[in-house]
Amino acid sequence: MPLFIISGPSQGGKTTLANLLLKDKNIVRVITATSRKPRLDEIDKIDYYFLKEEYFENKSKFIEMAIVHGNYYGTLKSEIELKLKSGKNVIWIMDVQGVKFILENYKELPKDTITIFLTPDKLSILLKRINLKNDPNLKERIESIKKEFSYLSFFKYTVNTSKTVDESLKCIKDIIKGNIKEDFTKQFNFNEFFTIKL
């Protein structure tokens, strides 16, 4: 079974769509680790492995690791090995920086791995979602978004999450099922996305 790496900017739709994908019994998720505190609705070993910051000092335990908004995030080697042996479609949700690192450095990555970038088609939509979260670091978020989009060439598919949740979910499922062969990333209009004045 192939591995599907799903990424995109904050509020791009990763968490919502991943949770819906996991309702399919033939899909499992790689659970990543983080040093941040769990939110009220998050459970250890289900949403993340919530680890102390010191644990991340032993880099040999991780396939990839990055600091995002002041917190460590990474994927344990033992976790990816376990999920790849499950016989199911494996989705791996990660930060864009992590995708670049994995593709360039993880030698055991299956050759049929497929990368998917989730984002609305306009920056204004993304900023509206961020504002709904009352994020105090809006300027930092915008700079992060610019950097994340500079890695777009590492992705085979781009899914437009400006559509309804059902439409976006169907698109991802079609990619997983192999019903979509076209490389959508080439169609993404980078300049049009950043048309609003910041």
KOLLO-683019 format. One record per residue: residue number from 1; y, z negated, x negated of N, C-alpha, C in turn. Coordinates in Angstrom, 3 decimals, m for minus. Layout:
N
     n       n.c2       n.c3       n.c1      ca.c2      ca.c3      ca.c1       c.c2       c.c3       c.c1
   NUM          Y          Z          X          Y          Z          X          Y          Z          X
...
***
This chain:
198
     n       n.c2       n.c3       n.c1      ca.c2      ca.c3      ca.c1       c.c2       c.c3       c.c1
     1     m1.187      0.000     m0.840      0.000      0.000      0.000      1.251      0.000     m0.885
     2      2.264      0.783     m0.516      3.481      0.812     m1.332      4.329     m0.442     m1.156
     3      5.224     m0.642     m2.085      6.166     m1.752     m2.061      7.526     m1.200     m1.643
     4      8.202     m1.878     m0.727      9.506     m1.438     m0.237     10.562     m2.463     m0.630
     5     11.458     m2.058     m1.521     12.534     m2.943     m1.950     13.756     m2.666     m1.077
     6     14.235     m3.713     m0.388     15.356     m3.577      0.532     16.543     m4.373      0.012
     7     17.696     m3.719     m0.044     18.881     m4.379     m0.572     20.117     m3.875      0.163
     8     21.280     m4.293     m0.319     22.541     m3.898      0.285     23.540     m5.020      0.160
     9     24.783     m4.789      0.560     25.820     m5.823      0.450     25.591     m6.973      1.418
    10     26.261     m8.101      1.166     26.214     m9.235      2.073     26.701     m8.808      3.450
    11     25.997     m9.232      4.489     26.287     m8.868      5.880     25.956     m7.407      6.188
    12     25.157     m6.792      5.329     24.748     m5.407      5.560     23.608     m5.283      6.562
    13     22.945     m6.400      6.859     21.875     m6.381      7.852     20.498     m6.720      7.306
    14     20.411     m7.100      6.026     19.111     m7.342      5.393     18.282     m8.405      6.103
    15     18.869     m9.573      6.317     18.119    m10.697      6.877     17.655    m10.416      8.303
    16     18.572     m9.940      9.140     18.233     m9.657     10.544     17.111     m8.641     10.649
    17     17.235     m7.538      9.918     16.248     m6.469     10.014     14.922     m6.857      9.370
    18     14.980     m7.611      8.280     13.742     m8.068      7.639     12.952     m8.975      8.575
    19     13.643     m9.876      9.267     12.959    m10.774     10.199     12.293    m10.007     11.333
    20     12.919     m8.935     11.781     12.328     m8.111     12.839     11.137     m7.320     12.313
    21     11.239     m6.833     11.085     10.122     m6.107     10.475      8.887     m6.992     10.356
    22      9.114     m8.268     10.081      7.999     m9.192      9.845      7.229     m9.544     11.114
    23      7.704     m9.082     12.264      6.939     m9.264     13.497      5.713     m8.354     13.520
    24      5.733     m7.344     12.633      4.586     m6.454     12.458      3.571     m7.158     11.553
    25      2.366     m7.372     12.049      1.351     m8.111     11.291      0.908     m7.390     10.019
    26      1.255     m6.106      9.897      0.879     m5.343      8.701      1.977     m5.330      7.642
    27      3.013     m6.141      7.861      4.112     m6.228      6.898      4.270     m7.679      6.450
    28      4.348     m7.885      5.135      4.616     m9.216      4.582      5.825     m9.133      3.666
    29      6.457    m10.268      3.446      7.677    m10.307      2.640      7.465    m11.104      1.362
    30      8.015    m10.607      0.290      8.065    m11.369     m0.951      9.117    m12.459     m0.755
    31      8.718    m13.707     m0.947      9.653    m14.825     m0.793     10.303    m15.100     m2.142
    32     11.610    m14.974     m2.190     12.333    m15.189     m3.439     12.753    m16.648     m3.572
    33     13.215    m16.990     m4.760     13.634    m18.363     m5.052     15.145    m18.432     m5.227
    34     15.710    m19.584     m4.918     17.147    m19.770     m5.104     17.443    m21.222     m5.472
    35     18.577    m21.402     m6.146     19.012    m22.757     m6.495     19.975    m23.321     m5.453
    36     20.393    m22.493     m4.494     21.336    m23.006     m3.481     20.616    m23.917     m2.496
    37     21.404    m24.721     m1.804     20.844    m25.643     m0.821     20.418    m24.860      0.427
    38     19.338    m25.272      1.087     18.932    m24.584      2.316     19.936    m24.804      3.440
    39     20.120    m23.763      4.251     20.961    m23.905      5.430     20.157    m24.641      6.500
    40     20.821    m25.014      7.577     20.196    m25.852      8.602     18.917    m25.255      9.183
    41     18.890    m23.908      9.316     17.742    m23.267      9.958     16.724    m22.719      8.959
    42     16.884    m23.031      7.678     16.000    m22.480      6.648     14.910    m23.475      6.247
    43     13.725    m22.922      5.952     12.564    m23.745      5.600     12.045    m23.334      4.224
    44     11.788    m24.324      3.398     11.259    m24.071      2.051      9.903    m23.368      2.131
    45      9.706    m22.377      1.268      8.480    m21.587      1.149      8.292    m20.583      2.295
    46      9.242    m20.551      3.225      9.216    m19.549      4.289     10.429    m18.636      4.170
    47     11.618    m19.237      4.073     12.832    m18.439      3.885     13.074    m18.169      2.400
    48     12.952    m19.199      1.595     13.087    m19.130      0.137     12.214    m20.219     m0.465
    49     12.000    m20.109     m1.784     11.544    m21.257     m2.546     12.840    m21.919     m3.027
    50     13.159    m23.069     m2.503     14.388    m23.761     m2.898     14.080    m24.628     m4.113
    51     14.591    m24.203     m5.251     14.280    m24.849     m6.521     15.535    m25.424     m7.161
    52     15.342    m26.432     m7.995     16.475    m26.995     m8.733     16.943    m25.990     m9.785
    53     18.210    m26.057    m10.102     18.794    m25.110    m11.047     18.062    m25.115    m12.388
    54     17.570    m26.282    m12.803     16.884    m26.385    m14.096     15.619    m25.528    m14.151
    55     14.988    m25.313    m12.985     13.750    m24.537    m12.931     13.982    m23.105    m13.398
    56     15.194    m22.615    m13.175     15.512    m21.230    m13.537     15.732    m21.051    m15.037
    57     15.758    m22.157    m15.784     15.916    m22.060    m17.237     14.674    m21.469    m17.887
    58     13.518    m21.610    m17.224     12.269    m21.033    m17.743     12.126    m19.612    m17.189
    59     12.744    m18.673    m17.861     12.782    m17.295    m17.381     11.420    m16.619    m17.371
    60     10.471    m17.149    m18.103      9.150    m16.524    m18.180      8.410    m16.578    m16.841
    61      8.844    m17.464    m15.953      8.202    m17.577    m14.637      8.705    m16.533    m13.649
    62      9.772    m15.822    m14.026     10.427    m14.910    m13.100     10.335    m13.451    m13.535
    63     10.250    m12.584    m12.541     10.312    m11.142    m12.804     11.756    m10.719    m12.957
    64     12.594    m11.254    m12.098     14.019    m10.937    m12.157     14.796    m12.172    m11.740
    65     16.055    m12.201    m12.194     16.905    m13.335    m11.887     18.361    m12.897    m11.956
    66     19.187    m13.432    m11.069     20.614    m13.103    m11.087     21.393    m14.285    m10.530
    67     22.654    m14.390    m10.925     23.551    m15.388    m10.358     24.438    m14.672     m9.358
    68     24.360    m15.095     m8.098     25.117    m14.466     m7.018     25.950    m15.539     m6.329
    69     27.272    m15.355     m6.351     28.188    m16.321     m5.742     27.914    m17.746     m6.232
    70     27.627    m17.863     m7.532     27.475    m19.171     m8.160     26.101    m19.806     m8.055
    71     25.136    m19.111     m7.437     23.785    m19.650     m7.303     22.755    m18.722     m7.943
    72     21.672    m19.333     m8.455     20.582    m18.542     m9.013     19.700    m17.984     m7.904
    73     19.284    m16.740     m8.081     18.286    m16.117     m7.204     17.289    m15.412     m8.104
    74     16.015    m15.442     m7.740     15.025    m14.769     m8.566     13.693    m14.642     m7.854
    75     12.794    m13.869     m8.462     11.462    m13.655     m7.891     10.404    m14.161     m8.866
    76      9.576    m15.068     m8.393      8.497    m15.624     m9.211      7.394    m14.590     m9.421
    77      6.881    m14.498    m10.628      5.793    m13.559    m10.928      4.579    m13.828    m10.046
    78      4.255    m15.092     m9.852      3.077    m15.458     m9.059      3.209    m14.978     m7.615
    79      4.417    m14.956     m7.094      4.645    m14.552     m5.702      4.420    m13.057     m5.508
    80      4.976    m12.238     m6.379      4.839    m10.785     m6.219      3.390    m10.364     m6.422
    81      2.701    m10.986     m7.374      1.295    m10.663     m7.616      0.443    m10.982     m6.387
    82      0.728    m12.101     m5.756     m0.013    m12.514     m4.557      0.192    m11.529     m3.411
    83      1.441    m11.135     m3.159      1.738    m10.266     m2.023      1.204     m8.845     m2.237
    84      1.228     m8.356     m3.453      0.731     m7.004     m3.721     m0.788     m6.906     m3.529
    85     m1.468     m8.041     m3.559     m2.915     m8.057     m3.350     m3.287     m8.256     m1.880
    86     m2.284     m8.360     m0.994     m2.538     m8.682      0.413     m3.113     m7.521      1.219
    87     m2.970     m6.290      0.714     m3.448     m5.127      1.455     m2.520     m4.707      2.577
    88     m1.321     m5.299      2.614     m0.339     m4.969      3.647      0.896     m4.323      3.020
    89      1.741     m3.724      3.884      3.023     m3.216      3.398      3.877     m4.411      2.983
    90      4.414     m4.342      1.781      5.187     m5.462      1.240      6.661     m5.097      1.188
    91      7.505     m5.932      1.820      8.950     m5.727      1.692      9.509     m6.806      0.776
    92     10.413     m6.381     m0.080     10.989     m7.267     m1.083     12.506     m7.180     m0.937
    93     13.113     m8.245     m0.400     14.549     m8.274     m0.166     15.217     m8.877     m1.396
    94     16.197     m8.175     m1.950     16.859     m8.720     m3.124     18.288     m8.221     m3.269
    95     18.998     m8.878     m4.136     20.359     m8.492     m4.473     20.339     m7.158     m5.214
    96     21.423     m6.407     m5.075     21.498     m5.079     m5.702     21.321     m5.152     m7.217
    97     21.896     m6.171     m7.852     21.730     m6.321     m9.307     20.261     m6.457     m9.673
    98     19.538     m7.194     m8.823     18.113     m7.391     m9.060     17.333     m6.103     m8.978
    99     17.720     m5.213     m8.050     17.034     m3.922     m7.905     17.170     m3.105     m9.187
   100     18.372     m3.034     m9.709     18.613     m2.290    m10.953     17.739     m2.840    m12.080
   101     17.700     m4.161    m12.198     16.917     m4.781    m13.264     15.433     m4.487    m13.107
   102     14.929     m4.620    m11.871     13.505     m4.380    m11.611     13.112     m2.957    m11.970
   103     13.890     m2.006    m11.510     13.555     m0.597    m11.756     13.567     m0.250    m13.236
   104     14.423     m0.918    m13.981     14.546     m0.606    m15.408     13.612     m1.423    m16.299
   105     13.168     m2.596    m15.814     12.456     m3.503    m16.714     11.065     m3.962    m16.277
   106     10.760     m3.888    m14.991      9.469     m4.401    m14.533      8.402     m3.318    m14.673
   107      7.625     m3.415    m15.726      6.641     m2.375    m16.073      5.478     m2.312    m15.083
   108      5.192     m3.423    m14.386      4.065     m3.461    m13.449      4.449     m2.977    m12.052
   109      5.669     m2.509    m11.880      6.119     m2.048    m10.567      5.286     m0.851    m10.110
   110      4.710     m0.899     m8.893      3.912      0.233     m8.407      4.712      1.530     m8.436
   111      4.066      2.617     m8.806      4.769      3.902     m8.947      5.292      4.439     m7.620
   112      4.666      4.032     m6.519      5.105      4.527     m5.212      6.113      3.598     m4.530
   113      6.745      2.719     m5.311      7.762      1.816     m4.765      8.935      2.607     m4.177
   114      9.409      2.170     m3.017     10.503      2.852     m2.328     11.674      1.883     m2.169
   115     12.876      2.331     m2.536     14.074      1.496     m2.450     14.931      1.920     m1.251
   116     15.425      0.912     m0.510     16.203      1.160      0.709     17.480      0.319      0.668
   117     18.624      0.975      0.856     19.933      0.316      0.832     20.466      0.232      2.257
   118     20.744     m0.991      2.742     21.231     m1.191      4.104     22.728     m1.466      4.098
   119     23.479     m0.697      4.882     24.931     m0.900      4.945     25.521     m0.223      6.173
   120     26.580     m0.799      6.741     27.309     m0.025      7.757     27.995      1.148      7.064
   121     28.436      2.139      7.844     29.029      3.328      7.221     30.511      3.186      6.892
   122     31.099      2.020      7.221     32.512      1.805      6.921     32.729      0.389      6.395
   123     33.605      0.274      5.405     33.924     m1.028      4.827     34.522     m1.952      5.880
   124     35.312     m1.410      6.803     35.961     m2.229      7.832     34.935     m2.993      8.669
   125     33.783     m2.367      8.933     32.731     m3.023      9.714     32.127     m4.182      8.914
   126     31.929     m3.943      7.636     31.367     m4.977      6.758     32.319     m6.169      6.668
   127     33.620     m5.893      6.517     34.601     m6.970      6.412     34.716     m7.752      7.717
   128     34.565     m7.067      8.821     34.599     m7.755     10.112     33.440     m8.741     10.223
   129     32.261     m8.332      9.767     31.092     m9.219      9.795     31.301    m10.417      8.869
   130     31.898    m10.160      7.703     32.163    m11.246      6.757     33.171    m12.220      7.343
   131     34.215    m11.702      8.001     35.240    m12.553      8.615     34.672    m13.431      9.716
   132     33.668    m12.939     10.426     33.032    m13.726     11.486     32.345    m14.968     10.920
   133     31.990    m14.893      9.622     31.349    m16.027      8.958     32.387    m16.991      8.369
   134     33.684    m16.661      8.578     34.787    m17.478      8.029     34.627    m17.712      6.530
   135     34.269    m16.657      5.830     34.054    m16.749      4.382     35.397    m16.934      3.670
   136     35.574    m18.026      2.912     36.845    m18.274      2.223     37.040    m17.415      0.976
   137     35.985    m16.725      0.562     36.047    m15.944     m0.682     36.083    m14.440     m0.407
   138     36.933    m14.025      0.531     36.958    m12.629      0.959     37.288    m11.670     m0.190
   139     38.254    m12.013     m1.019     38.627    m11.129     m2.131     37.461    m10.951     m3.095
   140     36.758    m12.038     m3.365     35.599    m11.965     m4.257     34.500    m11.111     m3.620
   141     34.336    m11.239     m2.319     33.331    m10.454     m1.599     33.624     m8.960     m1.716
   142     34.894     m8.588     m1.582     35.274     m7.173     m1.670     34.969     m6.616     m3.057
   143     35.261     m7.399     m4.089     34.952     m6.958     m5.453     33.445     m6.823     m5.645
   144     32.680     m7.744     m5.049     31.220     m7.674     m5.132     30.696     m6.420     m4.437
   145     31.290     m6.096     m3.292     30.879     m4.904     m2.542     31.102     m3.651     m3.383
   146     32.248     m3.562     m4.038     32.544     m2.400     m4.887     31.493     m2.257     m5.988
   147     31.131     m3.384     m6.601     30.133     m3.346     m7.668     28.774     m2.949     m7.127
   148     28.421     m3.500     m5.953     27.115     m3.201     m5.351     26.976     m1.711     m5.039
   149     28.034     m1.103     m4.567     27.969      0.316     m4.228     27.910      1.206     m5.473
   150     28.269      0.672     m6.618     28.165      1.458     m7.856     26.703      1.652     m8.258
   151     25.787      0.883     m7.650     24.353      0.991     m7.940     23.617      1.864     m6.929
   152     24.348      2.567     m6.086     23.728      3.322     m4.995     22.708      4.352     m5.483
   153     22.894      4.874     m6.683     21.990      5.902     m7.209     20.574      5.373     m7.462
   154     20.392      4.059     m7.451     19.064      3.473     m7.672     18.220      3.460     m6.394
   155     18.796      3.914     m5.282     18.103      3.843     m4.006     17.709      5.210     m3.480
   156     16.508      5.270     m2.931     16.012      6.517     m2.355     16.588      6.757     m0.964
   157     16.689      5.684     m0.186     17.184      5.813      1.188     18.354      4.873      1.445
   158     19.298      5.341      2.255     20.375      4.491      2.762     20.259      4.475      4.279
   159     20.170      3.270      4.855     20.078      3.126      6.307     21.421      2.632      6.837
   160     21.985      3.377      7.780     23.278      3.041      8.376     23.092      1.944      9.423
   161     23.558      0.719      9.108     23.398     m0.400     10.034     24.590     m0.553     10.976
   162     25.452      0.475     11.045     26.514      0.485     12.056     25.918      0.803     13.424
   163     24.730      1.373     13.412     24.035      1.698     14.661     23.495      0.417     15.284
   164     22.836      0.523     16.417     22.251     m0.663     17.035     21.135     m1.206     16.150
   165     20.802     m2.459     16.360     19.717     m3.079     15.596     18.422     m2.304     15.798
   166     18.147     m1.908     17.027     16.919     m1.164     17.328     16.868      0.172     16.589
   167     18.018      0.868     16.518     18.063      2.162     15.821     17.857      1.977     14.326
   168     18.509      0.965     13.755     18.357      0.689     12.318     16.920      0.286     12.001
   169     16.338     m0.547     12.870     14.964     m0.993     12.674     13.995      0.181     12.730
   170     14.196      1.069     13.671     13.327      2.246     13.809     13.397      3.108     12.555
   171     14.593      3.258     12.010     14.763      4.066     10.802     13.971      3.479      9.634
   172     14.056      2.155      9.458     13.311      1.507      8.375     11.806      1.636      8.602
   173     11.379      1.438      9.839      9.949      1.567     10.152      9.447      2.979      9.886
   174     10.271      3.969     10.198      9.893      5.358      9.940      9.743      5.613      8.443
   175     10.598      4.988      7.650     10.483      5.114      6.192      9.176      4.476      5.719
   176      8.881      3.277      6.232      7.648      2.572      5.848      6.401      3.360      6.247
   177      6.449      3.964      7.422      5.311      4.742      7.907      5.199      6.108      7.236
   178      6.200      6.481      6.455      6.179      7.772      5.780      6.622      8.927      6.652
   179      7.294      8.598      7.775      7.745      9.643      8.693      9.078     10.253      8.296
   180      9.741      9.648      7.308     11.009     10.187      6.807     10.840     10.510      5.336
   181     11.054     11.756      4.990     10.898     12.194      3.601     12.237     12.493      2.931
   182     13.267     12.716      3.755     14.566     13.134      3.227     15.256     11.992      2.490
   183     15.940     12.330      1.408     16.656     11.352      0.604     18.044     11.133      1.216
   184     18.200     10.078      2.033     19.450      9.847      2.736     20.587      9.383      1.829
   185     20.259      8.812      0.683     21.308      8.302     m0.184     22.259      9.413     m0.615
   186     21.760     10.617     m0.781     22.610     11.735     m1.188     23.636     12.092     m0.112
   187     23.347     11.710      1.143     24.245     12.028      2.242     25.348     10.989      2.421
   188     25.218      9.840      1.761     26.188      8.773      1.965     27.533      9.161      1.376
   189     28.587      9.023      2.197     29.943      9.393      1.762     30.636      8.155      1.193
   190     30.572      8.026     m0.130     31.130      6.865     m0.827     32.634      6.740     m0.596
   191     33.360      7.848     m0.715     34.819      7.819     m0.564     35.237      7.459      0.858
   192     34.510      7.982      1.833     34.836      7.691      3.233     34.612      6.220      3.558
   193     33.614      5.631      2.931     33.335      4.207      3.170     34.531      3.346      2.789
   194     35.196      3.681      1.686     36.314      2.896      1.188     37.678      3.442      1.617
   195     37.771      4.055      2.776     39.039      4.666      3.195     40.104      3.675      3.631
   196     39.707      2.458      4.080     40.732      1.525      4.543     41.467      0.924      3.363
   197     42.703      0.513      3.587     43.492     m0.117      2.527     43.095     m1.584      2.435
   198     42.830     m1.996      1.218     42.397     m3.400      1.009     43.602     m4.269      0.682
***
